[in-house]
Amino acid sequence: MVKTVAIGIQNFEKLIQDGYFYIDKTDFIREWWESGDDVTLITRPRRFGKTLNMSMLETFFSVKYAERGDLFEGLSIWKDEKYHTLQGTYPVIFLSFANVKEQDYGTTRKKICQILTKLYAEHAYLLDSGLLYETDISYFKRVSENMDDSDASLALYQLSDFLYRYYGKKAIILLDEYDTPMQEAYVDGYWDELVGFTRNLFNSTFKTNPYLERAVMTGITRVSKESIFSDLNNLKVVTTTSDAYATAFGFTEQEVFDALDQYGYDERKADVKEWYDGFIFGEHKDIYNPWSILNFLDTGELATYWANTSSNSLVGKLVRESDEEIKGMFESLLKREHIYCPIDEQIVFNQLDENPDAIWSLLLASGYLKVLSVGEKEAGKDQIYEVALTNTEVLDMFYSMVRGWFKRSGRNYNGFIKALLADNLKEMNIYMNQVALQTFSYFDAGTRPSETGQPENFYHGFVLGLLVELSGAYTVTSNRESGYGRYDVVIEPLERHKNAYIFEFKVHDAEEEKTLADTVASAHQQIKEKQYEALLIAKGITEENIRKYGFAFEGKKVLIG
């Protein structure tokens, strides 16, 4: 009889004790312990078993679980007898920032202080131990959600000291999802305030703490050392491109296929691989995200389980507000093409707005991209990576994201597509002006659009919407070479007897053109002179089936002709 697949359980003791389905990852305990590293930072995408593995570490090492070796019987770590004497012998401090997702600094700081206060409440027995001095007791009682920065920054340091006195052993500290508050701080605009608070907390906990045995931090991104890890020279960083712990987070293909056999889905392996395979950690390929696999085992249905477990607000913000070139590369990804881009695994959130290429690093760390190859590093130049979307599930998630961008224009957006395919120029103008009015600000890189500002961000967001709406029947490309220049948008039918479309966008220049109609004429002149239809004709589409439209833009007004 197969074990029940329980969704969302992140407590190792409960998972094992209740006999739920579990893929053995206890080799991670051995690999980490034998590494000897003081402080280890492991980055993995969300829902990859980070919290469960941290719970596993706590269950194995913590004195709270002394004499609970039964939880590990039959698992890999218990086959090595020397680890029997290690189990349940250390004071462990385990905390998580996973739920610190506030919209302002004050509330974020308060929530972190509440987490620290709860830790102290769990160890209230220390107050009656007779091992604390009056000053220690006074400090212990000052730990609260309203404590000052000085007390807050020393909270984990002091607790390590108190536990060392009580147990006679240094503490192991486990901090899960350390970067969640940092991402929220960037999105909501209080990054600088949170950095100072977090840096002081981390330095006293992990750098200047003589009562620390070892520590593990997990997160999605590697926040730059300069931001919050300054002076933390004892930090071992393990990212998705590192070989260490490559199979400890996520399921290997063999583990997935064995589970599919066990649950009677042996004939679904190809579909499951197409949808959920594609993650690469270090040199280890064919890693699957556990969340989607567990949900598939439970339901037998292919769906975007993992990709839909988050709002993806940061990724959506960066893609939506990116420049013309980035959006063009994103279009290529949506068509399952490979792109070449620089990757820097140290995310500096407060520089994301200044460095448009930083989005690729964030997408990789978040699990939306996979690295296919790495170019040779040249002095003074960025290292270039060949990347693609991870799998079908991620592709489906991004399609849904783009659709969501246009929900605010709703019927107007769909109306424009219908008018376009019906060659109804009057309706195209009506709908396009409504779409522009309702969505321009959303795509204008977060700034107020000027009446004469460039429309590239809006129109390339619009192109992404066309790509989603017309996928399956048309190929949509933008900013590509054809004839003697680079067209703005070409919509190519997969069935050659249908119409193709060329769009040229132009901003009205009051000094050169009296009216928007003049600007439309200028756009048509450019289409003609640059022979943008050459690529379509070369592919067998007749000139009679090529529709050419000039878009004249002035502020939020559009004229199509």
Residue pairs with C-beta under 8 A, 6 or more apart in sequence:
2 21
2 262
2 263
3 19
3 20
3 21
3 22
4 19
4 20
4 21
5 20
5 21
5 263
5 294
5 297
5 298
6 15
6 18
6 20
6 21
7 294
7 295
7 298
9 15
9 20
9 52
10 51
10 52
10 55
11 52
11 55
12 52
12 55
12 56
12 58
12 59
12 71
13 55
13 59
13 65
13 68
13 71
15 22
15 52
16 22
16 71
16 72
17 71
21 259
21 294
21 297
23 251
23 255
23 259
23 290
24 75
24 76
25 49
25 52
25 53
25 56
25 248
25 249
26 56
26 60
26 72
26 75
26 76
26 77
26 78
27 76
27 77
27 248
28 53
28 56
28 57
28 245
28 248
29 56
29 57
29 60
29 77
29 83
30 76
30 77
30 80
30 83
31 244
31 245
31 248
32 40
32 57
32 216
32 245
33 86
35 236
35 244
37 214
37 236
38 206
38 212
38 214
38 215
38 234
38 235
38 236
39 206
39 212
39 214
39 215
39 216
39 217
39 232
39 234
39 235
39 236
40 214
40 215
40 216
40 217
40 235
40 236
40 238
41 178
41 216
41 217
41 218
41 219
41 222
41 235
41 236
41 237
41 238
42 50
42 216
42 217
42 218
42 219
42 238
42 245
42 249
43 218
43 219
43 220
43 221
43 222
43 237
43 238
43 239
43 240
43 365
44 50
44 218
44 220
44 240
44 249
44 250
44 281
44 367
45 220
45 240
45 279
45 289
45 365
45 366
45 367
46 220
46 306
46 309
46 310
46 366
46 367
47 289
47 290
47 291
47 306
47 309
48 249
48 250
48 289
48 290
48 291
48 367
49 249
49 250
49 290
50 176
50 177
50 218
50 219
50 249
51 96
51 98
51 176
51 177
51 218
53 218
53 248
53 249
54 94
54 96
54 174
54 176
54 216
54 218
55 94
57 92
57 172
57 174
57 216
58 64
58 65
58 92
58 94
58 174
59 65
59 68
59 71
60 72
60 77
60 86
60 87
60 88
61 86
61 87
61 88
61 89
61 90
61 92
61 172
62 88
62 90
62 91
62 92
62 94
62 172
63 88
63 89
63 90
63 91
63 92
63 167
64 88
64 92
65 71
65 87
65 88
66 87
66 88
66 89
67 88
68 87
68 88
69 78
69 84
69 87
69 88
72 78
72 87
77 83
78 84
89 169
90 167
90 169
90 170
90 171
90 172
90 213
91 163
91 164
91 166
91 167
91 169
91 170
91 171
91 172
92 171
92 172
92 173
92 174
93 119
93 156
93 159
93 160
93 163
93 171
93 172
93 173
93 174
94 173
94 174
94 176
95 115
95 116
95 119
95 174
95 175
95 176
96 115
96 175
96 176
96 177
97 112
97 115
97 175
97 176
97 177
97 178
97 179
97 180
97 181
98 176
98 177
98 180
99 111
99 180
100 108
100 111
100 112
100 115
100 180
100 181
100 184
101 180
101 181
101 184
102 108
102 111
102 181
102 184
102 188
103 184
103 188
104 188
104 190
105 185
105 190
105 193
105 194
108 181
108 184
108 185
108 190
108 194
109 152
109 194
109 197
110 145
110 146
112 152
112 181
112 197
112 201
113 144
113 145
113 146
113 147
113 152
114 145
116 143
116 152
116 155
116 156
117 143
117 144
117 145
117 147
119 155
119 156
119 159
120 140
120 143
120 155
120 159
123 159
123 162
123 163
126 132
126 140
126 162
126 163
126 166
127 137
127 140
129 165
129 166
131 162
131 165
131 166
132 140
132 162
132 165
136 158
136 162
139 151
139 154
139 158
140 158
140 162
142 151
143 151
143 155
147 155
149 197
149 200
152 197
152 201
153 197
153 200
153 201
153 204
154 204
155 201
156 173
156 201
156 204
156 205
156 209
157 204
157 205
157 208
157 209
157 211
159 171
160 170
160 171
160 173
160 205
160 209
160 211
160 212
161 211
163 171
163 211
164 170
164 171
164 211
169 213
170 211
170 212
170 213
171 211
171 212
171 213
172 213
172 214
172 215
172 216
173 205
173 206
173 212
173 214
173 215
173 216
174 215
174 216
175 215
175 216
175 217
175 218
176 217
176 218
177 218
177 219
177 220
178 217
178 218
178 219
179 219
179 220
179 221
179 223
180 219
180 220
181 194
181 198
182 191
182 194
182 195
182 198
182 221
182 223
182 227
182 228
182 349
183 220
183 221
183 314
183 349
185 191
185 193
185 194
185 195
185 349
186 314
186 349
186 350
186 352
187 313
187 314
187 317
191 349
191 350
192 350
195 227
195 228
195 350
198 228
199 227
199 228
199 229
199 230
202 228
202 229
202 232
203 230
203 231
203 232
205 212
205 215
206 212
206 215
206 232
206 234
206 235
207 231
207 232
207 233
207 234
220 365
220 366
221 347
221 362
221 365
221 366
222 237
222 239
222 345
222 346
222 347
222 365
223 229
223 346
223 347
223 348
223 349
224 346
224 347
224 348
225 232
225 235
225 346
226 348
227 348
227 349
227 350
229 235
238 244
238 245
239 345
239 365
240 279
240 280
240 281
240 282
240 364
240 365
240 367
241 281
241 282
241 345
241 371
242 281
242 282
243 281
243 282
243 283
243 284
244 282
245 281
246 281
246 282
246 283
246 284
246 287
247 281
247 284
247 287
249 281
250 279
250 281
250 287
250 288
250 289
250 290
251 259
251 287
251 288
251 289
251 290
251 293
252 284
252 286
252 287
252 288
253 273
253 277
253 286
253 287
253 288
256 272
256 276
256 288
256 293
257 269
259 293
259 297
260 266
260 268
260 269
260 272
260 297
263 297
265 272
265 296
265 297
265 300
268 300
271 302
272 288
272 293
272 296
272 302
274 391
274 392
275 292
275 302
275 391
275 392
275 393
276 288
276 289
276 292
276 293
276 296
276 306
276 391
276 393
277 286
277 287
277 288
277 391
278 370
278 390
278 391
278 394
279 287
279 288
279 289
279 367
279 370
279 390
279 391
280 287
280 370
280 371
281 287
289 306
289 367
291 305
291 306
291 309
292 305
292 306
292 393
295 303
295 305
296 302
296 305
304 393
304 396
304 397
304 400
305 393
306 367
306 393
307 393
307 394
307 396
307 397
308 397
308 400
312 397
312 401
314 362
315 359
315 362
315 363
315 366
315 368
315 401
316 401
316 404
316 405
317 446
318 352
318 358
318 359
318 362
319 326
319 327
319 330
319 359
319 401
320 405
320 442
320 443
320 461
321 443
321 444
321 445
321 446
321 457
322 330
322 356
322 359
322 445
322 457
323 356
323 445
323 456
323 457
324 456
324 457
324 460
324 479
325 356
325 479
326 356
326 357
326 359
327 457
327 460
327 461
327 463
327 464
327 478
328 460
328 478
328 479
329 339
329 341
330 464
331 463
331 464
331 467
331 476
331 477
331 478
332 338
332 339
333 339
333 369
333 388
333 389
333 398
334 389
334 395
334 398
334 399
334 402
334 464
334 467
334 468
335 467
335 475
336 388
336 389
336 395
337 388
338 372
338 386
338 387
338 388
339 386
339 387
339 388
340 375
340 384
340 385
340 386
340 387
341 357
341 360
341 384
341 385
341 387
342 357
342 360
342 382
342 383
342 384
342 385
343 360
343 361
343 364
343 371
343 383
343 385
343 387
344 358
344 361
344 382
345 361
345 364
345 365
347 358
347 361
347 362
347 365
348 358
351 358
352 358
352 359
352 362
357 382
360 369
360 385
360 387
363 369
364 370
364 371
364 385
364 387
367 390
367 394
368 389
368 390
368 394
368 397
368 398
369 387
369 388
369 389
369 390
370 387
370 388
370 389
370 390
371 385
371 386
371 387
372 385
372 386
372 387
372 388
373 385
373 386
374 383
374 384
374 385
374 386
375 383
375 384
375 385
375 386
377 383
389 395
389 398
399 468
399 471
402 464
402 465
402 467
402 468
403 465
403 468
405 439
405 442
405 443
405 461
405 464
405 465
406 413
406 435
406 439
406 465
408 438
408 439
408 442
409 434
409 435
409 438
409 439
412 431
412 434
412 435
412 438
413 431
413 435
413 439
413 465
413 469
414 469
415 427
415 430
415 431
416 427
416 428
416 431
416 432
416 435
417 466
417 469
417 470
418 427
419 425
419 427
419 428
419 430
419 431
420 428
420 501
421 499
423 499
423 547
425 560
425 561
428 549
428 560
429 558
429 559
429 560
432 551
432 558
432 560
433 556
433 557
433 558
435 462
436 458
436 556
436 557
436 558
437 556
439 458
439 461
439 462
440 449
440 455
440 458
440 556
441 448
441 449
442 461
443 457
443 458
443 460
443 461
443 462
444 453
444 457
444 458
445 457
449 458
449 555
449 556
450 555
451 554
451 555
452 507
452 554
452 555
453 555
454 507
455 505
455 507
455 553
459 488
459 489
459 505
459 551
460 478
460 479
463 476
463 478
463 489
466 476
466 489
466 491
467 476
470 476
470 491
472 494
473 493
473 494
473 495
473 498
474 491
474 492
474 493
474 494
475 491
475 492
475 494
476 489
476 490
476 491
476 492
477 489
477 490
477 492
478 487
478 488
478 489
478 490
479 486
479 487
479 488
480 486
480 487
480 490
480 535
482 490
482 530
482 531
482 532
482 533
482 534
482 535
482 536
483 530
483 531
483 532
483 533
483 534
483 535
484 529
484 530
484 531
485 526
485 529
485 530
485 532
487 502
487 503
487 504
487 527
487 530
487 532
488 503
488 504
488 505
489 501
489 502
489 503
489 505
490 500
490 501
490 502
490 503
490 532
490 535
490 536
491 500
491 501
491 502
491 503
492 500
492 536
492 539
492 541
493 499
493 500
493 541
496 539
496 540
496 541
497 545
498 545
499 545
499 546
499 547
500 536
500 541
500 545
500 546
500 547
501 546
501 547
501 548
501 549
502 527
502 532
502 533
502 536
502 546
502 547
502 548
502 549
503 549
503 551
504 523
504 524
504 526
504 527
504 532
504 548
504 549
504 550
504 551
505 523
505 551
505 553
506 519
506 520
506 522
506 523
506 526
506 550
506 551
506 552
506 553
507 519
507 553
507 554
508 516
508 519
508 552
508 553
508 554
509 519
513 519
513 522
516 552
516 554
516 557
516 559
517 552
517 559
517 561
519 550
519 552
519 553
519 554
519 559
520 550
520 551
520 552
520 559
520 560
520 561
521 550
521 561
522 550
523 550
523 551
523 552
524 548
524 550
524 561
527 533
527 548
527 550
532 548
533 543
533 546
533 548
536 546
537 543
537 546
549 560
549 561
550 560
550 561
551 558
551 559
551 560
552 558
552 559
552 560
552 561
